[in-house]
Amino acid sequence: LLPAEDLVPEALDEFRRIKWPLLESALGRAAGGSVAAENNLILISSAMAEEGKSFTALNLAGVIGRERDCRCILVDADLRSPRLSQALGLEDRKGIQDLLSDESLTLSDVIYSTDIEGLLFVPAGTGGESGPELLASRRMTQVCAELSEYVHDGVVLFDSSPLLLSNESQVLSRLVGQVLLVVRADFTEQRLVREAIGLLDRTKLISTVLNNVQRTGIGDDPMSYGYGYGYGSRQRYGTPRAGGSR
């Protein structure tokens, strides 16, 4: 979920470029006025698995957390494959599912600090199979409002499941102000990207990140970002290219 050590400087520069337009829209810096509460809620998804959305979510949250005047909450809302929770060693801790199913819990019960001062994390939690129903509940609307207010000077990133493999992202897209769609270069068919966008609320601000682009850098060394992902159900939409996951 992190770029290779020799690619860290380039990766940081790229994620800074992604960060600033999102923050402008979320916090109203460009307009200098107040914005709707949900504007600082950002959904990160993809059409299919293995496109690098969790890689993008984690690294984007890291560069936002380093902002001097902006905090960030990263929420693992990929309830089917909570990769971020596993990577951070919090897969068995209470998280967003528990908060939604148990109204005796508060937001402070499921928020964890990280090594980055301005970055907080909410794991997926230990709930059962009712993820889509929980995310579509009135309680989720309330939780989103609480998250937005908790970092009113920052943003909340939801790493959610691929749009074409589950319903969670489509449900969440109605509650956020922005959607960041991760598309893996030379991997995802254009028709699938269009199909994924068609599931989103088009009144929301929808941005895209083209991930894993192969390009030539100084000295003709290829620079790309590596990641792996596993859902096991992508055959419904076709077979990936050989050696697709790195």
N, C-alpha and C positions, 0 to 999 in steps of 0.2 A: 504493500500500500504506500510505500515511499519510493521516490525516484532513486535510481542508482547513484552512489556517492559522487561519481564523476559528473553527473548531470544535475546536481543540486542547484548550482547557481543559475543555470538556464531554466530549470523548472520553477524556481522562485520568481524569476522575471516574468515567466508566462502566467503564473497564477496571480501576480500583481496586476497584470493587464486584464485578467478576468475579473479581479476583485473590484477595481475602481468603478466601472459602470454599474455593477450591482449595488454598490454602496451609494452611489449617486441617486439611483432610483429608490432605494430602500429608505434612505434617511433624508431625502429632499435637499441634499446639499446644493444641487445645481439651482433649484428654484428658491432655496432659502426659506421655504415656508413649511407649514405642518403637512404631514402626509397621513393617509389612512393607517390605522393600527396594523392591518395585515401586511402592509408594504414591506416590513422588515422580516417577514416570514418567506423563506425561499425554499422551494422544492427542487431537489436534484434527482433526476431520474434518467432513464435511457429507454430505447425501444426494446432492446433485448439484453440478455446477460452477457458478461464478458466484454463490456464496452468501456469499463473503467470509471463508473459513476462513484463507487466508494473511494477509489483512488483520488478522484477529483474532489469529492466532498471533504475528505480528511485533509488534503493539502491546501485546499481553498480555506477551510476553517483555520488552519495553522497560520496562513498569512494574514487573515482578517484579525485573528487574535493578537497579532503583533502590532496592530494599529494602536497608536497612543490613546486615542479617544474613542475607541470602539470595541465593545465586547462581542463575543460570539458564543452561541450555544449550538453545538452539533448534536442532533438527535438521530439515533439509529432507528429509523422507521421502516427498515426493511425487515419486516417481521418473519418472513419466510427464510431468509438467509442473513441473519444479523452479523455480518462479517466484521463491522467496526467494533461491536461489543466483544467479539471473540479476539480480535487483534489487540484490544486494550485490556483483556483479561477480566471483563465485566459481564460475561455472558450469563452468569448465575446470579447477578444482582438485580434488585428491583429496578424497573425502568418504565418506559412509556406505557406498556401494556398493563402493568400493575397500577399505574396512576389512573388509567382509564377505567379499570374494572373495580377498583377499591377507592371509594370516595373518602375514606378516612385518611388516605395518603395525601400529602401536599407536594408541591413541586420541589421543595427543598429536600424531600425524602429520596428523590431519584436523580438529583443533579450531582455530578462528581467533578472535582477540580482536575486539572491536567498540569503538566510541566510548563505549559505556556500560560502565563498569568491571566491573559484576557480570554482564554478559551475554556469553556465548560462543556461537559458531555452528559447526555442522557442515553443510557443503553436501551436496547429493545425490551428487556424485561423477561419475565418468566411466565407469561400468559399461555393460553392454549391455542385453539384453532380459530378463534373468533376475531382475528385481526381486522378484516374489512369492516365488520359490524362495529367494533370498538372505534375505529377511525371515523366512521360515519355517524357516531353518536353525538348527542348534544353535549356530553361531557368533553368530547374532543374539541368542540368549538370553544368551550370554556377554557380548556388547557391551552389552546393556541393563543387566546387573549392573554392568559397569564404569562406565557412564554414571551409574547411580544412586549408586555409591560416590564417583565423581569430585566430585559436588555433593551429598554427603550432608546438607549444610546448606541445600540448595535443591531445585530441581525441574528436570526435563528435559521440554521440550515437543516433541512430534513433529508437524510439519505434514504430514499424510498426504493421500492422494488421496481423492476422494469415494467413499463406500461403495458406491454403486450403479453406479459406472463402472469399478471395478477390484477386485482382491482384496487389495491391500496393507493397507488399513486394517483389514479383518476379521482378517487375520493378526496385525497389530500389536496389536489390541485384546486379544489373549490374553496379551500380555507386560506390559501397563501396569496401573497401579492405578486410573486414572481416564480417562474419556472425556468430552471436551467437544464436543458436536455443535452446529455453527453452522447456523442456519436463517434464511433470508432472508425477511423479512416481505413478505406480499402477492406472493410469487413461487413458493415451494415448496409443492406440494400436500401436504396432511396425510397422504395415503396413502403418499407417498414417504418422509416422515419416519418413519412407522410401519414401513415396509419396511426402512429403514436401521437403525433401532433393533433390529429383529428379527434382524439379522445380528451384533449385538454380544453379548458375554458378559454376561448380565444379572446376574451376581454382582459385576460391576464397578460403581463409582459413575459414573453417567451424568448429566451436566448438559447444559443447552442454553443457547445464546445466541441471542436473537432480534435479528438484524442488520438494518441499514438501515430502522429504524422511522422513519416520518414522524411527527413530533410538532410541537407548537407551543411555541415558547419565548418569551422576553421580547420584546415588541413584535410578536408573531405572526410571527416569522421562522421558517421551517421549518428544523429541524436534522436532518441525516441523514449517514450515513457513506458515502462513495463508494468504489467499487472496480471492477475489471474482471477477468475470468478467461476462459480459453479451453481447452476440451477438444475440441469439435467432434463429440461423440458423444451429446449429450443428447437428440437427436431420438427416441431409443428410448423416452424417457419423456415425450414431448410437446413442444410448441413453447412457448418462453418468451413472456411478454407483450412487447408492443412496447416498445422502449426499456428493456429490462430491465437492461442493464449500464451503469454510470455511472462 
